[in-house]
């Protein structure tokens, strides 16, 4: 059966299966349990096209139900499925259900899935380049990614260390924009609500990355001061142009660091307020117990 015209790769299931969840489950189970190690390739190729939700929904539902049959040699199939996190909101939700089920069924994919969730902390630009749309996409995506991480940690407490390793490995390079840095930082702080064991390690990581940016700013300032002295006798305009570019870069880095510091101080304030509230509640309960 071929899919609708907007998908060039045929749907690897019969029309009967697509119209009947039990039949689809049966056909998918047959693919996953096949002795042929390449039996899943057609499904993999189809998922790589990022089919829209209307077409992928029943397949994602069936894959979630067959999670225990997805084994190590199906890794490429899992990777292709997780690409749907970047599609519309409904596809993202359905894909995250699959991710949660597969991590619960087997620790084989824990590291891969957690890393993929953290990778989605980074903002993705929409195909049409609409900046306003990007903000909206990130809002719903952040909510669902955080819920999925919470579910994964609840099902697999050992995932805490895996989560931190992913944060450290995927933390944006200091040259990344303020938009990227703050998006990643915002979600990193958000996950500490349900992963408090990571608090000290995350704070150390964030501070070390902000220090790297601050050191760069100081070095840029020294270079600009030195250049200013040399340019006092400059003849060619192009020499002055280099200094202007460097100045613009330093200002951009300073604004980026300021945005990160605002998020950091806001996080500290909220954390202290929560601890104060909890301490007050405990004291109040202890006084009444007397």
N, C-alpha and C positions, 0 to 999 in steps of 0.2 A: 504494500500500500504506500503510495507516495503522499507526502504532506502537502499542505497548502502551498500556493505559488511562491510565498515569501520565504520558503525554506528549500534550498537546492538539494539537500540530502534526504533520501527517503526515510520515513519513520520506520524503524525496524520491528514493527508489530503489525499484526493483521488488523483489518477493519473491525472484525468481531471482537478482538481484544481491546481495542481503543473504546469500544462501546460498552464493554463489560468489565468492571474492575476484577472480578474473580478470574476471568479468562486472561486479562493482562497480567495479573499476579502469576498465573500459571506459566505463561510464556516467558516472563522475566526470570522466574525461578529456573526454567529450563536453560536459559542462556547462562545464568550464573553457575549452575551446577554442571554444565556441560564438561565433558572430558577434553574437549577442544579448547586449549588455552586462549585461542583467538576468537572464540564465539561472541565475545562482548564487543568486538571491534566496530561492527555497524552501529551499535548503540553509542559507542564512544564518539564516532564521527558525527553522529546526529546531534549529540549534546554539545559538541564543539561549535556548532552553528548558533548556539544560544537561542533555541526556539522560544517563541513567546509563551506566556503563561497558559493561554487557552489550549495550547498544544502540549506543553510539557507537564501541566498540573497532574494528570492521572499517572504519568510515568514517574514523577517525583514521589507521588503518594505510594506507588507500588514499590519503588526503590527503598523508601523508608521502612516499609513492611518486610522487605527482604534483606534488611541490613545484615542479619547474621550470616547470610550466604555470600556476602562480599568479602573476598579474601585478599591476601597480600598481592597476588598477581593482577588484581583489579585496580591497582593504584591509579593508573591512567584514567580509568573510568571515574573514580572518585574526584580526581583533579578536574576533569571535564565538567562534572556535575557542579562543583563549587564555583565554576565560572559564572553560573547563573545568579550568584550573589550580586553581580553588577547590573542585572537587568531591572525590571520593574519591581515594585514593592511586594506584590503577591508572589512573584518568583523567588524573591529573596527569602520570604517567610517559609515557603515550601522547601527551599534548599536547606535552610537552617534546621528544619525539622529532620530532614534526611541526615544532616551532619550530626545532630544530637543523637539520633538513633544509632548511627554507625560507630560513634565513639563509645556509646553505652554498650554496644554489642561486642566490640573488640578494641583492645588498647593498641592494636596494630596501627591504627590511623590517628591516634591521639595527637602526636606531635605535628603531623601534617595538617590536621584540621584546626588545631589551636593557632598554628602559624598563619593559616589562611584567614582566620578571624582577625588576628592582629594586623595582617596586611591590609585588611579592609578598614582600618582606622584612618588610612590615608585617603584624602578626597580624590575622587575621580571626576574628570571633566566630561560633561555630556557631549554626545556626538555633534550636536548643533551649536556647541560653544556658548550656550545661554548661561551666563554667570549666575543669574537669579535662580535658575533651575538647579544648579549645582548645590546651592545652599539648602534648598528644599530636600533634595535627594539625601544629603548628608544627615539631615535631621531625622528622617525616618530610618535611615540605615543604621545610624548610631544606636537608636533605641533597640532595634532588633538584634544587632551584633552583641550588645551588652546583655540582653536576655539570654542569648545563646551561650555566651561565656559563663553566665551564672549557672545555667543548666548543666553545662559540661563540668564545671567545678563541683557542683553538687553530686553529679554521678561519678566523677573521678577525682577525688581529693588530691591524688598524686599529680594532677595537672597543674598545680600551683607553680612548681618549679619549671615545668614546660612553658607555662605562660610567661614567666619572667625571662627565660632564655629567648623567647620569641620577641618580647619587648626590646630586649637589648640588641638582638640581631637586626631588627627592622626599624629601630629608632631612626628618624630622618637625619641625614647628614646635615652638618651645620650650614651648608650652602643652600639647603632647601628653603623655600619661601616661608614667610610668616604664616601664611594660610595653611601650609602643610604642617609646620611645627605646632601650631596651636590646635589643629584638628587632632593630631596624634596625642598631644598632651592632654587635651580635654577628655578623651576617651580613656587614657591611661589613668587619670585621676578618678574617673567614674567607676572603674572596675575595682578600686580599692574599697568601695562600699561593701562588696561581697568577697573580697580577697584581702582582708586586713593584714594577713601574714606577710604580704609583700610591701607593706608601707615603707619600712626603712630602706629596703633595697631599691624601691622605685624612687624615693626621694634622693638617694645617693646618685642614681643614674641620671635623673633629671638635672640635678645641680651640676654634675660633672659636664653634661652637654651644654648647659648655659654658660658655664665657665669657659668652655672652648670658644664660644661665640664672643664672650667678653674679652678674652685674650686677643682674638682676631681684631676686635675694635681698637684695643689699645695699640696693637702693632700698626694698624692702618693709620691711626692718629699720629704716631711717631714718624711714619713714612711721609705723611702729608706735611708735617712740620719741617721735615728735612727737605722735602721737595719745594716747599714754599721759600726756603732760604736760597735754594739753587735757582729757582725760577725768578728771583728778584732781578737777575741779569739775563733772563731768557729773551731770545729774539724771535723765535718761531712760535706761532700760535698753537701749533700741534703739540708743543711741549706743555703748554698750559692746559690743553684739552685732556691729557692723560691725568692731570691732577684733578680736574673736574669729575672725571669718571670715577676716580678713586674716592672722591668726596661723596658722590652719590651712593656708592657701594657701602661706605661706612655708615651713612645715614640710614640706609635700608637695613643694615645689620643691627643698628641701634634700635630702630623701630621694632624689628623682629624680637630682639631681646626684651624690650619693654612689654610687648604683648605676652611673651612667655612668662615674664615676672608677674604680670597682673593675674594670670591664671594660677600661678604658683602661690601668690599671697592670698588669693581668694580661697584656694584649697586649704591653706593653713588655717585661715580664719574659720572656715566651716568645720574643719576637723576639731579645732579647739572648742568651738561652740558646742559641738556634739558631745565631746568629752565632758565639758562643764555641765551640760544638761543631764548626762548619765550619772555623773557624780552627785548632782543635786537630787536626782530621783532615788539613788541608793541611800543617801543620807535621810531623805524624807521617809522612805520605807523602813529604815532602821529605827528612826525616832518613833514611828507608829508601832513598831514591833515591841518597843519597850512599854 
